[in-house]
Amino acid sequence: MQPTSKDSGIRAHITPDPDLPQPEQDPPAQPPAPEVPPTEVPPVKEPTAPPPPMKM
């Protein structure tokens, strides 16, 4: 029963952690999305494809 109480405290700390990084990444992704037209979206994914294969 005691270990369950400790787990509850750790869970509460993990909840606010992921909440902070989520809102921070939202604002930076919103401004660039509207500023960049739908035509620049495909070219931006092209440069991101080469990095993944290099890691393999």
Buried (B, 14 or more C-beta within 10 A) or exposed (E): EEEEEEEEEEEEEEEEEEEEEEEEEEEEEEEEEEEEEEEEEEEEEEEEEEEEEEEE
